[in-house]
């Protein structure tokens, strides 16, 4: 149905109702004239009912504090409740848990770091009648009062802590805020269910510094572990070297010479241990101790030594040829 058609129907309905009233007035003219006073009273009563709420329907979680001539008269609800204006007025109270979102606040820590703190508070009015009355009589608006207290208390607590302490003690801050709300609201008839710091915004500069510090810590730890592993390796080599015999040392040195022979270098710097080994061997030869074993050892490695020396000579010759060609 179109809007214009609806308007036409309403218009005709009003005309019919008006015509019906005129008909009633003329038809019952004598009766209306005799009872004009009662009709006026009826109209006034209906106007008062329309103007004021005489009958309230309250939900299970709702209560009303009714004032008569400005004084607390009673607490009513849930269900139907009768109020008699203009002698009585009422204030509605909700018994459910109420969530208060505290606006973000700029807070400066003890070490001069600026943070943005966002908190949320969970409150509810106690169900006993005195608490319901106190929530209306003792405080003008307990919601606004709680938000203002949290804002002031957050600045006070965080202002006395460093940035690291704030990050690591969020639960402690929540407990302190909850405890403070319970202390100031003892006479308000409310209870604080919980307080939570919903969000802590850290500046980008501070966040970058934290990441760098963390990376430096991990790098330092890795280097320490690497150094410890290297120390353990050196200690193992030292312990193993202490157990090596002259035969074993001779074997390893000859193997080293063999590996050097595979390379391109023609000059070698031998460690001092070789001379120590040679002196050890010569001392054994001079004292004629283990001479057979040493002879067998050198006899065994003679081909390899010869092979290494041949390679060295070939490399020297090749290097000389290259120098001549370049000249």
C-alpha positions as a Python dict, from the first residue, in 0.01 Angstrom:
ca = {
    (1, 'X'): (0, 0, 0),
    (2, 'X'): (129, 343, -94),
    (3, 'X'): (185, 622, 158),
    (4, 'X'): (-78, 841, -5),
    (5, 'X'): (-340, 566, 27),
    (6, 'X'): (-254, 524, 398),
    (7, 'X'): (-298, 898, 456),
    (8, 'X'): (-640, 889, 293),
    (9, 'X'): (-748, 599, 514),
    (10, 'X'): (-632, 779, 831),
    (11, 'X'): (-808, 1098, 722),
    (12, 'X'): (-1139, 919, 666),
    (13, 'X'): (-1101, 736, 999),
    (14, 'X'): (-1059, 1070, 1182),
    (15, 'X'): (-1364, 1216, 1006),
    (16, 'X'): (-1573, 912, 1100),
    (17, 'X'): (-1457, 928, 1463),
    (18, 'X'): (-1539, 1299, 1482),
    (19, 'X'): (-1881, 1238, 1329),
    (20, 'X'): (-1940, 958, 1578),
    (21, 'X'): (-1857, 1189, 1870),
    (22, 'X'): (-2094, 1458, 1740),
    (23, 'X'): (-2366, 1197, 1707),
    (24, 'X'): (-2309, 1075, 2063),
    (25, 'X'): (-2310, 1429, 2197),
    (26, 'X'): (-2645, 1522, 2038),
    (27, 'X'): (-2801, 1182, 2109),
    (28, 'X'): (-2701, 1185, 2476),
    (29, 'X'): (-2712, 1561, 2518),
    (30, 'X'): (-2922, 1556, 2836),
    (31, 'X'): (-2710, 1287, 3000),
    (32, 'X'): (-2386, 1462, 2913),
    (33, 'X'): (-2515, 1794, 3046),
    (34, 'X'): (-2615, 1637, 3379),
    (35, 'X'): (-2273, 1462, 3419),
    (36, 'X'): (-2045, 1729, 3279),
    (37, 'X'): (-1840, 1745, 3602),
    (38, 'X'): (-1765, 1374, 3599),
    (39, 'X'): (-1669, 1389, 3234),
    (40, 'X'): (-1424, 1671, 3305),
    (41, 'X'): (-1272, 1469, 3589),
    (42, 'X'): (-1243, 1166, 3361),
    (43, 'X'): (-1065, 1372, 3094),
    (44, 'X'): (-823, 1513, 3354),
    (45, 'X'): (-754, 1163, 3489),
    (46, 'X'): (-683, 1030, 3140),
    (47, 'X'): (-455, 1327, 3072),
    (48, 'X'): (-260, 1254, 3390),
    (49, 'X'): (-225, 887, 3296),
    (50, 'X'): (-92, 987, 2955),
    (51, 'X'): (136, 1253, 3105),
    (52, 'X'): (276, 1046, 3394),
    (53, 'X'): (376, 683, 3447),
    (54, 'X'): (144, 543, 3709),
    (55, 'X'): (219, 181, 3633),
    (56, 'X'): (574, 58, 3574),
    (57, 'X'): (668, -283, 3438),
    (58, 'X'): (1010, -381, 3569),
    (59, 'X'): (1232, -662, 3437),
    (60, 'X'): (1400, -916, 3666),
    (61, 'X'): (1722, -713, 3665),
    (62, 'X'): (1555, -374, 3728),
    (63, 'X'): (1461, -193, 4049),
    (64, 'X'): (1320, 154, 4120),
    (65, 'X'): (1390, 381, 4414),
    (66, 'X'): (1066, 574, 4478),
    (67, 'X'): (1076, 918, 4642),
    (68, 'X'): (768, 1072, 4807),
    (69, 'X'): (793, 1446, 4857),
    (70, 'X'): (1170, 1418, 4804),
    (71, 'X'): (1232, 1144, 5061),
    (72, 'X'): (1312, 779, 4992),
    (73, 'X'): (987, 588, 5042),
    (74, 'X'): (1052, 238, 4908),
    (75, 'X'): (1233, 13, 4662),
    (76, 'X'): (1014, -175, 4416),
    (77, 'X'): (1055, -441, 4152),
    (78, 'X'): (1065, -666, 3962),
    (79, 'X'): (715, -689, 3810),
    (80, 'X'): (445, -423, 3826),
    (81, 'X'): (501, -113, 4037),
    (82, 'X'): (255, 171, 4108),
    (83, 'X'): (373, 530, 4133),
    (84, 'X'): (148, 824, 4220),
    (85, 'X'): (268, 1143, 4054),
    (86, 'X'): (309, 1429, 4112),
    (87, 'X'): (359, 1326, 4477),
    (88, 'X'): (610, 1053, 4392),
    (89, 'X'): (910, 1030, 4162),
    (90, 'X'): (1143, 738, 4091),
    (91, 'X'): (1494, 645, 3972),
    (92, 'X'): (1556, 328, 3775),
    (93, 'X'): (1849, 107, 3882),
    (94, 'X'): (2002, -170, 3665),
    (95, 'X'): (2146, -466, 3860),
    (96, 'X'): (2336, -620, 3569),
    (97, 'X'): (2714, -600, 3526),
    (98, 'X'): (2799, -274, 3349),
    (99, 'X'): (3105, -234, 3126),
    (100, 'X'): (3277, 104, 3145),
    (101, 'X'): (3525, 181, 2868),
    (102, 'X'): (3781, 426, 3005),
    (103, 'X'): (3907, 660, 2728),
    (104, 'X'): (4272, 632, 2625),
    (105, 'X'): (4503, 839, 2843),
    (106, 'X'): (4854, 971, 2777),
    (107, 'X'): (5066, 861, 3072),
    (108, 'X'): (5438, 925, 3135),
    (109, 'X'): (5637, 660, 3320),
    (110, 'X'): (5907, 723, 3578),
    (111, 'X'): (6180, 692, 3310),
    (112, 'X'): (6003, 947, 3082),
    (113, 'X'): (5841, 705, 2836),
    (114, 'X'): (5502, 826, 2709),
    (115, 'X'): (5236, 553, 2686),
    (116, 'X'): (4872, 542, 2585),
    (117, 'X'): (4667, 339, 2832),
    (118, 'X'): (4318, 206, 2761),
    (119, 'X'): (4126, 36, 3044),
    (120, 'X'): (3788, -131, 3095),
    (121, 'X'): (3597, -163, 3425),
    (122, 'X'): (3323, -412, 3518),
    (123, 'X'): (3076, -288, 3784),
    (124, 'X'): (2739, -385, 3920),
    (125, 'X'): (2498, -266, 4191),
    (126, 'X'): (2446, -502, 4483),
    (127, 'X'): (2099, -657, 4512),
    (128, 'X'): (2015, -563, 4872),
    (129, 'X'): (1776, -266, 4915),
    (130, 'X'): (2021, -43, 5101),
    (131, 'X'): (2282, -78, 4826),
    (132, 'X'): (2021, 6, 4563),
    (133, 'X'): (1925, 319, 4758),
    (134, 'X'): (2292, 417, 4809),
    (135, 'X'): (2367, 386, 4437),
    (136, 'X'): (2114, 667, 4384),
    (137, 'X'): (2148, 875, 4702),
    (138, 'X'): (2522, 861, 4786),
    (139, 'X'): (2662, 937, 4440),
    (140, 'X'): (2518, 1139, 4153),
    (141, 'X'): (2652, 909, 3879),
    (142, 'X'): (2865, 618, 3994),
    (143, 'X'): (2964, 533, 3636),
    (144, 'X'): (3120, 872, 3567),
    (145, 'X'): (3277, 882, 3913),
    (146, 'X'): (3442, 542, 3856),
    (147, 'X'): (3583, 644, 3516),
    (148, 'X'): (3733, 965, 3658),
    (149, 'X'): (3887, 774, 3948),
    (150, 'X'): (4045, 515, 3715),
    (151, 'X'): (4195, 791, 3498),
    (152, 'X'): (4354, 962, 3797),
    (153, 'X'): (4469, 636, 3958),
    (154, 'X'): (4627, 502, 3636),
    (155, 'X'): (4839, 816, 3603),
    (156, 'X'): (4942, 790, 3967),
    (157, 'X'): (5042, 421, 3952),
    (158, 'X'): (5218, 421, 3615),
    (159, 'X'): (5390, 753, 3692),
    (160, 'X'): (5571, 582, 3980),
    (161, 'X'): (5693, 288, 3766),
    (162, 'X'): (5949, 248, 3490),
    (163, 'X'): (5854, 128, 3143),
    (164, 'X'): (5989, -223, 3203),
    (165, 'X'): (5799, -244, 3532),
    (166, 'X'): (5473, -141, 3362),
    (167, 'X'): (5508, -408, 3092),
    (168, 'X'): (5593, -683, 3341),
    (169, 'X'): (5340, -586, 3612),
    (170, 'X'): (5012, -537, 3424),
    (171, 'X'): (4828, -779, 3654),
    (172, 'X'): (4956, -592, 3958),
    (173, 'X'): (4826, -262, 3814),
    (174, 'X'): (4485, -423, 3753),
    (175, 'X'): (4470, -542, 4113),
    (176, 'X'): (4566, -199, 4247),
    (177, 'X'): (4292, -31, 4041),
    (178, 'X'): (4031, -284, 4154),
    (179, 'X'): (4133, -238, 4517),
    (180, 'X'): (4110, 141, 4485),
    (181, 'X'): (3762, 131, 4329),
    (182, 'X'): (3637, -96, 4607),
    (183, 'X'): (3771, 144, 4869),
    (184, 'X'): (3605, 458, 4731),
    (185, 'X'): (3276, 283, 4648),
    (186, 'X'): (3207, 129, 4988),
    (187, 'X'): (2916, 372, 5044),
    (188, 'X'): (2792, 364, 4687),
    (189, 'X'): (2635, 20, 4703),
    (190, 'X'): (2834, -111, 4405),
    (191, 'X'): (3097, -380, 4365),
    (192, 'X'): (3385, -393, 4119),
    (193, 'X'): (3402, -726, 3936),
    (194, 'X'): (3730, -657, 3753),
    (195, 'X'): (3956, -393, 3600),
    (196, 'X'): (4166, -467, 3292),
    (197, 'X'): (4424, -263, 3104),
    (198, 'X'): (4285, -333, 2759),
    (199, 'X'): (4564, -178, 2558),
    (200, 'X'): (4911, -30, 2619),
    (201, 'X'): (5040, 161, 2316),
    (202, 'X'): (5420, 181, 2304),
    (203, 'X'): (5587, 451, 2086),
    (204, 'X'): (5759, 322, 1772),
    (205, 'X'): (6098, 456, 1886),
    (206, 'X'): (6078, 261, 2211),
    (207, 'X'): (5958, -50, 2027),
    (208, 'X'): (6253, -34, 1783),
    (209, 'X'): (6493, 6, 2075),
    (210, 'X'): (6341, -298, 2244),
    (211, 'X'): (6383, -506, 1928),
    (212, 'X'): (6747, -397, 1891),
    (213, 'X'): (6818, -473, 2255),
    (214, 'X'): (6664, -816, 2221),
    (215, 'X'): (6862, -889, 1904),
    (216, 'X'): (7185, -777, 2075),
    (217, 'X'): (7111, -1002, 2371),
    (218, 'X'): (7058, -1306, 2146),
    (219, 'X'): (7374, -1227, 1948),
    (220, 'X'): (7575, -1197, 2270),
    (221, 'X'): (7436, -1526, 2395),
    (222, 'X'): (7519, -1698, 2064),
    (223, 'X'): (7877, -1568, 2076),
    (224, 'X'): (7916, -1687, 2434),
    (225, 'X'): (7792, -2033, 2340),
    (226, 'X'): (8025, -2038, 2038),
    (227, 'X'): (8321, -1938, 2256),
    (228, 'X'): (8234, -2204, 2512),
    (229, 'X'): (8211, -2465, 2237),
    (230, 'X'): (8549, -2353, 2098),
    (231, 'X'): (8703, -2375, 2445),
    (232, 'X'): (8564, -2724, 2487),
    (233, 'X'): (8707, -2820, 2148),
    (234, 'X'): (9050, -2683, 2242),
    (235, 'X'): (9041, -2866, 2572),
    (236, 'X'): (8950, -3191, 2396),
    (237, 'X'): (9235, -3145, 2149),
    (238, 'X'): (9475, -3069, 2434),
    (239, 'X'): (9371, -3381, 2624),
    (240, 'X'): (9400, -3591, 2309),
    (241, 'X'): (9742, -3444, 2228),
    (242, 'X'): (9871, -3534, 2573),
    (243, 'X'): (9799, -3899, 2499),
    (244, 'X'): (9972, -3904, 2158),
    (245, 'X'): (10296, -4100, 2129),
    (246, 'X'): (10593, -4001, 1917),
    (247, 'X'): (10481, -4249, 1653),
    (248, 'X'): (10143, -4091, 1630),
    (249, 'X'): (10291, -3740, 1609),
    (250, 'X'): (10525, -3851, 1332),
    (251, 'X'): (10232, -3998, 1144),
    (252, 'X'): (10023, -3680, 1169),
    (253, 'X'): (10311, -3457, 1063),
    (254, 'X'): (10380, -3670, 758),
    (255, 'X'): (10009, -3662, 670),
    (256, 'X'): (10025, -3287, 700),
    (257, 'X'): (10321, -3276, 463),
    (258, 'X'): (10129, -3491, 218),
    (259, 'X'): (9836, -3247, 224),
    (260, 'X'): (10069, -2953, 180),
    (261, 'X'): (10217, -3119, -122),
    (262, 'X'): (9877, -3119, -290),
    (263, 'X'): (9857, -2741, -271),
    (264, 'X'): (10016, -2469, -486),
    (265, 'X'): (10253, -2325, -225),
    (266, 'X'): (10628, -2387, -253),
    (267, 'X'): (10726, -2235, 81),
    (268, 'X'): (10625, -2392, 413),
    (269, 'X'): (10670, -2281, 769),
    (270, 'X'): (10699, -2577, 1003),
    (271, 'X'): (10594, -2550, 1361),
    (272, 'X'): (10841, -2585, 1646),
    (273, 'X'): (10693, -2920, 1740),
    (274, 'X'): (10869, -3078, 1440),
    (275, 'X'): (11209, -2985, 1574),
    (276, 'X'): (11099, -3114, 1913),
    (277, 'X'): (10997, -3439, 1749),
    (278, 'X'): (11327, -3459, 1561),
    (279, 'X'): (11522, -3397, 1879),
    (280, 'X'): (11310, -3657, 2054),
    (281, 'X'): (11380, -3907, 1780),
    (282, 'X'): (11749, -3822, 1773),
    (283, 'X'): (11767, -3861, 2149),
    (284, 'X'): (11611, -4202, 2117),
    (285, 'X'): (11859, -4290, 1846),
    (286, 'X'): (12143, -4169, 2056),
    (287, 'X'): (12023, -4368, 2352),
    (288, 'X'): (11936, -4656, 2124),
    (289, 'X'): (11581, -4673, 2256),
    (290, 'X'): (11312, -4789, 2020),
    (291, 'X'): (11550, -4747, 1724),
    (292, 'X'): (11397, -5041, 1543),
    (293, 'X'): (11050, -4895, 1577),
    (294, 'X'): (11162, -4553, 1452),
    (295, 'X'): (11343, -4709, 1156),
    (296, 'X'): (11034, -4907, 1071),
    (297, 'X'): (10825, -4594, 1098),
    (298, 'X'): (11043, -4392, 859),
    (299, 'X'): (11078, -4692, 628),
    (300, 'X'): (10698, -4708, 613),
    (301, 'X'): (10659, -4339, 536),
    (302, 'X'): (10963, -4308, 306),
    (303, 'X'): (10764, -4347, -18),
    (304, 'X'): (10518, -4085, 90),
    (305, 'X'): (10790, -3843, 192),
    (306, 'X'): (10964, -3899, -138),
    (307, 'X'): (10637, -3840, -322),
    (308, 'X'): (10583, -3513, -134),
    (309, 'X'): (10939, -3395, -205),
    (310, 'X'): (10906, -3484, -575),
    (311, 'X'): (10592, -3280, -600),
    (312, 'X'): (10763, -2987, -436),
    (313, 'X'): (11050, -3005, -684),
    (314, 'X'): (10812, -3022, -979),
    (315, 'X'): (10630, -2716, -851),
    (316, 'X'): (10954, -2524, -811),
    (317, 'X'): (11052, -2608, -1168),
    (318, 'X'): (10710, -2509, -1299),
    (319, 'X'): (10730, -2178, -1113),
    (320, 'X'): (11072, -2105, -1258),
    (321, 'X'): (10945, -2171, -1609),
    (322, 'X'): (10650, -1940, -1555),
    (323, 'X'): (10882, -1664, -1436),
    (324, 'X'): (11103, -1705, -1744),
    (325, 'X'): (10806, -1687, -1977),
    (326, 'X'): (10684, -1373, -1810),
    (327, 'X'): (11024, -1211, -1851),
}
